[in-house]
Amino acid sequence: RVRRAATSLRAAGERVRIFHDDVLPGFERNLELLQQAFALGELDALEVGTATRRLLEVQGNALDAFAEYHRALAELEAQVGAEVIEDDAHGADEGGSEAVYGDDDASRDEGDDR
């Protein structure tokens, strides 16, 4: 169970990283460009409104990913019996998430099925 919880945490952290680093900036930049085109009279308001709605949907998906990350973190902490400290702010770096167990007495054996 510890291994499964750690794998879930890594996957959730990677999903958060993708939203943060790639998906959201792309949608935000697209909306900015559409707003500029609208200001120049090249697009109608419907196209800008559609892009705004899509950005809001993606932001909701990003929040869902962040919530799932925290659920996975709580599950791993419950399995280990100690606080887990992530190596960066949103749970994943370019090489994946590395957890540090906060309690020296906690089992670090990922195969532990407690």
C-alpha positions as CSV (number, residue, x, y, z in Angstrom):
1,R,0.0,0.0,0.0
2,V,2.9,2.4,0.7
3,R,4.3,1.8,-2.8
4,R,0.8,2.4,-4.4
5,A,0.4,5.6,-2.3
6,A,3.8,6.8,-3.3
7,T,3.1,6.1,-7.0
8,S,-0.2,7.9,-6.8
9,L,1.5,10.9,-5.2
10,R,4.2,11.0,-7.9
11,A,1.6,10.8,-10.7
12,A,-0.6,13.5,-9.1
13,G,2.5,15.7,-8.7
14,E,3.4,15.3,-12.3
15,R,-0.1,16.2,-13.4
16,V,0.0,19.4,-11.3
17,R,3.4,20.2,-12.8
18,I,2.1,19.8,-16.3
19,F,-0.9,22.0,-15.6
20,H,1.4,24.6,-13.9
21,D,4.2,24.6,-16.4
22,D,2.5,23.8,-19.7
23,V,-1.3,23.7,-20.0
24,L,-2.3,26.9,-18.0
25,P,0.4,29.2,-19.5
26,G,-0.6,28.1,-23.0
27,F,-4.3,28.8,-22.5
28,E,-3.6,32.1,-20.8
29,R,-1.4,33.2,-23.7
30,N,-4.0,32.1,-26.2
31,L,-6.6,34.2,-24.4
32,E,-4.3,37.2,-24.3
33,L,-3.7,36.9,-28.1
34,L,-7.5,36.6,-28.8
35,Q,-8.2,39.6,-26.6
36,Q,-5.6,41.6,-28.5
37,A,-7.1,40.5,-31.8
38,F,-10.6,41.5,-30.5
39,A,-9.2,44.9,-29.5
40,L,-8.0,45.4,-33.0
41,G,-11.4,44.4,-34.4
42,E,-10.2,41.1,-35.9
43,L,-12.4,38.8,-33.8
44,D,-15.9,39.0,-32.4
45,A,-16.7,38.8,-28.7
46,L,-18.0,35.2,-29.0
47,E,-14.6,33.9,-29.8
48,V,-13.0,35.7,-26.8
49,G,-15.9,34.4,-24.6
50,T,-15.4,30.8,-25.8
51,A,-11.6,31.1,-25.1
52,T,-12.4,32.5,-21.6
53,R,-14.8,29.7,-20.9
54,R,-12.2,27.1,-22.0
55,L,-9.5,28.7,-19.7
56,L,-11.9,28.6,-16.8
57,E,-12.6,24.9,-17.5
58,V,-8.9,24.2,-17.6
59,Q,-8.3,26.2,-14.4
60,G,-11.0,24.0,-12.8
61,N,-9.2,20.9,-14.0
62,A,-5.9,22.2,-12.6
63,L,-7.6,22.7,-9.2
64,D,-8.9,19.2,-9.4
65,A,-5.4,18.0,-10.1
66,F,-4.1,20.0,-7.1
67,A,-6.8,18.5,-4.8
68,E,-5.9,15.0,-6.0
69,Y,-2.3,15.7,-5.2
70,H,-3.2,16.6,-1.7
71,R,-5.4,13.6,-1.3
72,A,-2.5,11.4,-2.5
73,L,-0.2,13.1,-0.1
74,A,-2.6,12.5,2.8
75,E,-2.9,8.9,1.8
76,L,0.8,8.4,1.8
77,E,1.2,10.1,5.1
78,A,-1.5,7.8,6.5
79,Q,0.3,4.7,5.2
80,V,3.7,5.8,6.5
81,G,2.4,7.2,9.7
82,A,4.5,10.4,9.4
83,E,4.5,13.7,7.6
84,V,5.9,13.6,4.1
85,I,7.8,16.7,3.0
86,E,7.8,17.3,-0.8
87,D,10.9,18.7,-2.4
88,D,9.2,21.6,-4.1
89,A,6.1,23.8,-3.8
90,H,3.7,21.9,-6.0
91,G,4.8,18.3,-5.5
92,A,6.8,17.6,-8.6
93,D,10.0,18.8,-10.2
94,E,11.3,18.0,-13.6
95,G,12.6,14.6,-12.5
96,G,9.6,13.7,-10.5
97,S,8.6,14.1,-6.9
98,E,10.9,13.0,-4.1
99,A,9.3,12.5,-0.7
100,V,11.2,12.9,2.5
101,Y,9.7,11.2,5.5
102,G,9.3,13.4,8.5
103,D,9.7,10.7,11.2
104,D,12.9,8.6,11.5
105,D,10.9,5.7,13.0
106,A,8.5,5.5,10.0
107,S,8.9,2.6,7.6
108,R,10.6,3.7,4.4
109,D,10.2,0.3,2.7
110,E,7.9,1.0,-0.2
111,G,6.9,-2.6,-0.2
112,D,5.5,-2.3,3.3
113,D,1.8,-3.2,3.1
114,R,0.8,-1.7,6.4
